[in-house]
């Protein structure tokens, strides 16, 4: 978590005129939700679409797909932790925007629309995380299936990875993704090493008493 916030604040500190549209998009969505309303129907569609796509990637078949204003459901022929929790760590709309942008790069000069790409990426990210947090806060049956505590920790951990990957995808020259994951890996090794040493010392002390 420390490494994630460090990377995020370093990235924020590098903000220049080219990155401003991204932050502007985030601010615009936050203001929209605070002043007007939560676009739940759009979020619910993306939520259920993510369930469906995760199911297809897992080899399941879609038997039923239903979305209403504030709720939806997808019936699949199989289920697993990826299918169940994918909507809480796969930001479907930001990913779609990124894929469309890079697809357009094959056919046109996307430099002219780069600022718009950053702007809508910021809106999509703010939209996804604001409403995902709200959905988890009000309670979701998906989070109960594998246990609330485990699901919450799992979702938080994968979201950290996803945010870093998406920022690196949008800003490849600003995010050193390899350095980040190497640093996280080394910190984890050191953390567990200290735990092992501490437990070993306690065990020795208990045996000598």
C-alpha positions in Angstrom: 0.0 0.0 0.0 2.8 2.4 0.9 4.5 1.8 -2.5 1.2 2.4 -4.3 0.6 5.8 -2.6 4.2 6.7 -3.2 3.9 6.0 -6.9 0.6 7.8 -7.1 1.8 10.9 -5.4 5.0 10.9 -7.5 2.8 10.7 -10.6 0.6 13.5 -9.4 3.7 15.6 -8.7 4.7 15.2 -12.4 1.5 16.8 -13.6 2.1 19.1 -16.5 -0.1 20.8 -19.2 -0.4 17.5 -21.1 -1.7 15.6 -18.1 -4.2 18.3 -16.9 -7.1 16.9 -19.0 -6.9 13.7 -17.1 -7.3 15.4 -13.7 -9.9 17.7 -15.2 -11.9 14.6 -16.2 -11.8 13.2 -12.7 -12.8 16.5 -11.2 -15.7 16.9 -13.7 -17.2 13.5 -12.9 -16.9 14.0 -9.1 -18.6 17.4 -9.4 -21.3 15.9 -11.6 -22.1 13.1 -9.1 -22.1 15.5 -6.1 -24.2 18.1 -7.8 -26.6 16.0 -9.9 -27.0 12.2 -9.5 -25.2 8.8 -9.6 -25.6 7.3 -13.1 -26.4 3.9 -11.6 -28.1 2.4 -14.7 -24.8 2.9 -16.7 -22.8 1.5 -13.8 -25.1 -1.5 -13.4 -24.8 -2.3 -17.2 -21.1 -2.2 -17.0 -21.1 -4.3 -13.8 -23.2 -7.0 -15.3 -21.3 -6.9 -18.6 -18.1 -7.5 -16.6 -19.7 -10.5 -15.0 -20.7 -11.8 -18.4 -17.2 -11.2 -20.0 -15.5 -12.8 -17.0 -17.8 -15.8 -17.5 -17.0 -16.1 -21.1 -13.2 -15.9 -20.4 -13.8 -18.7 -17.8 -15.5 -20.9 -20.3 -19.1 -20.3 -19.1 -22.1 -19.7 -21.3 -24.5 -16.8 -20.8 -28.1 -18.0 -20.2 -29.6 -14.7 -19.1 -28.6 -11.1 -19.1 -30.9 -8.6 -17.5 -30.3 -4.9 -16.5 -32.8 -2.4 -15.0 -32.3 1.1 -13.6 -30.8 0.1 -10.3 -30.1 -3.6 -10.5 -29.2 -6.4 -12.9 -28.4 -10.0 -13.1 -26.5 -12.4 -15.3 -27.1 -16.2 -15.3 -24.1 -18.3 -16.3 -23.4 -22.0 -16.6 -20.5 -21.8 -14.1 -19.2 -19.5 -11.4 -15.8 -18.8 -9.7 -14.1 -16.1 -7.7 -13.0 -14.3 -10.9 -16.5 -14.2 -12.3 -18.1 -13.2 -9.0 -15.7 -10.4 -8.1 -14.5 -9.1 -11.5 -16.8 -6.1 -11.6 -15.2 -4.8 -8.4 -11.6 -4.7 -9.8 -12.0 -4.6 -13.6 -12.8 -1.0 -14.6 -14.7 -2.0 -17.8 -15.4 1.5 -19.2 -11.8 2.9 -18.8 -10.5 -0.3 -20.4 -13.0 0.1 -23.3 -11.8 3.8 -23.8 -8.2 2.7 -23.8 -8.8 -0.1 -26.3 -10.7 2.1 -28.6 -8.0 4.8 -28.5 -5.2 2.3 -29.3 -7.4 0.7 -32.0 -7.9 4.2 -33.6 -4.1 4.6 -33.6 -3.9 2.0 -36.3 -6.0 4.1 -38.7 -5.4 7.7 -37.8 -3.1 10.2 -36.0 -4.4 10.1 -32.5 -2.2 12.9 -31.3 -4.9 15.3 -32.2 -7.4 13.6 -29.8 -4.9 12.7 -27.0 -6.3 15.4 -24.7 -9.8 14.1 -25.2 -8.6 10.6 -24.5 -7.1 11.7 -21.2 -10.2 13.7 -20.3 -12.6 10.8 -20.9 -10.2 8.3 -19.3 -10.3 10.5 -16.1 -14.1 10.6 -16.2 -14.3 6.8 -16.7 -11.9 6.1 -13.9 -13.6 8.4 -11.4 -17.0 7.0 -12.5 -15.9 3.4 -11.9 -14.2 3.8 -8.6 -16.7 6.3 -7.1 -19.7 4.0 -7.9 -17.8 0.7 -7.1 -17.0 2.1 -3.7 -20.7 3.2 -3.3 -21.9 -0.3 -4.4 -19.7 -2.0 -1.9 -20.7 0.4 0.8 -24.4 -0.2 0.4 -23.9 -3.9 0.3 -23.4 -6.5 -2.5 -24.4 -10.2 -2.5 -21.2 -10.9 -4.5 -19.1 -9.8 -1.6 -20.7 -12.4 0.7 -20.2 -15.5 -1.4 -16.5 -15.9 -0.5 -16.7 -14.0 2.8 -16.8 -10.2 3.2 -13.3 -9.9 4.8 -11.6 -12.1 2.2 -13.5 -10.5 -0.7 -12.7 -7.0 0.5 -9.0 -7.7 0.9 -8.9 -9.5 -2.5 -10.7 -6.7 -4.3 -8.4 -4.0 -2.7 -5.2 -5.9 -3.6 -6.2 -6.4 -7.2 -7.5 -2.9 -7.6 -4.0 -1.6 -6.6 -2.5 -3.7 -9.4 -5.2 -2.6 -11.9 -4.8 1.2 -11.1 -1.0 0.9 -11.6 -1.5 -1.0 -14.9 -4.1 1.4 -16.3 -2.0 4.5 -15.3 1.0 2.8 -17.0 -1.1 2.1 -20.0 -2.3 5.7 -20.3 1.0 7.3 -19.2 3.8 4.9 -20.2 6.5 7.6 -19.9 5.4 8.6 -16.4 4.8 5.3 -14.7 7.8 2.9 -14.2 5.7 -0.2 -13.8 8.7 -2.6 -13.6 10.3 -0.7 -10.8 7.0 -0.6 -8.9 6.4 -4.3 -9.0 10.0 -5.1 -8.2 9.9 -2.8 -5.2 6.6 -4.4 -4.0 8.0 -7.9 -4.4 11.2 -7.0 -2.4 9.1 -5.3 0.3 6.9 -8.3 0.6 10.0 -10.6 0.9 11.5 -8.3 3.6 8.1 -8.1 5.5 7.7 -11.9 5.7 11.4 -12.3 6.5 11.0 -10.0 9.5 7.9 -11.9 10.6 9.7 -15.2 10.3 12.7 -13.9 12.3 10.3 -12.5 15.0 8.4 -15.7 15.3 11.6 -17.7 15.4 13.0 -15.5 18.2 9.7 -15.9 20.2 9.8 -19.7 19.7 13.4 -19.9 21.0 12.5 -17.7 24.0 9.5 -19.9 24.8 11.6 -23.1 24.6 14.3 -21.7 26.9 11.7 -20.9 29.7 
